[in-house]
Amino acid sequence: MDLDAYVAAHQGDWERLEELTKQRRLSGAEADEILDRYQRVATHLSLVRSTAPDPSLVAYLSMLLAKARSKSAGTRTMSWSDVGRFFGQTFPAALYRMRRWWITVLVLDVVLVVLMGWWLLSHPSVESSLASPAQIRQLVGNDFERYYSEYAATSFALRVWTNNFWLSALCIASGVFGLPVVYLLVTNMANLAVVGSIMIRHDRGGLFFGLIAPHGLLELTCVFVAAGVGLRLFWAWVEPGARTRAQALGAEGRAALATSLGLVVLLLISGLIEAFVTPSPLPTWARVGIGVLAEAAFFTYVFTAGRWAHRRGETGDLAEADRGAELPVAG
């Protein structure tokens, strides 16, 4: 086969198909045309592969067919309206629907930290088994406060953001197994209780709460949300209700994915507060006030936008238009 002649004879078909794949919307006639041209180009690719397998032409036609297949299957591109719908309906509805799970986790973990801290303060001998006197002096007198100003604010915010999101992602991803989420929560709460009790015992409790509260309120709430979502995922296959286990896991898994995407933004806000507000020269009441406002804004968001969206039938699952490719469609 004369490859150059073949390209010249069919290049118009390929260019037209490429033009159709670039269009934002297709009319009914254009949708029919893209399917017709897709079949033609698939035949062209098969013939080129079998008779004159030019690597660059095969790659071009394969890529063109992939674009056409995606376009004809109805794949949508992300738009600002999608972003607005996500943060206005999908994300808050998921938070509101699963509120009992993450609020329960929040309450239990706060109680756990308080009890552990009280026990540690009541048993001073435990402190010496956890760290040497020199290490404790270093933590109380320097390390705890210096941690928040050791790095440049921008890089510190990025570091905090990635670390916190990694912990939240672990809570959600391991949630289907149940126990790993409990382990992650207990170990993190134990660390918080240990450091807090040491600071309080050495009369540095004001510094501890003044540095933890500005960012810690929202940050820990995000972790509790992730843990609650993970445990809800675990319960979906333990007790799927009227759905099959596959259906329950699918729906809760998609809602968990939506929640994790929303937590990216919330943890970014928390990281910015930790990097720019916590170590700032603002008075303690102002820094703590910013943290309280951020936490209040989160709960207001959940119990207004989330409640409204949930009452309209939103569950935090994907929109039907996005689920269409995953569901069987009648012929």
Secondary structure, 3 states (H helix, E strand, C coil): CCHHHHHHHHHHHHHHHHHHHHCCCCCHHHHHHHHHHHHHHHHHHHHHHHHCCCHHHHHHHHHHHHHHHHHHCCCCCCCHHHHHHHHHHHHHHHHHHCHHHHHHHHHHHHHHHHHHHHHHHHCCHHHHHHCCHHHHHHHHHHHHHHCCCCCCHHHHHHHHHHHHHHHHHHHHHHHHHCHHHHHHHHHHHHHHHHHHHHHHHCCCHHHHHHHHHHHHHHHHHHHHHHHHHHHHHHHHHHCCCCCCHHHHHHHHHHHHHHHHHHHHHHHHHHHHHHHHCCCCCCCHHHHHHHHHHHHHHHHHHHHHHHHHHHHCCCCCCCCHHHHCCCCCCCC
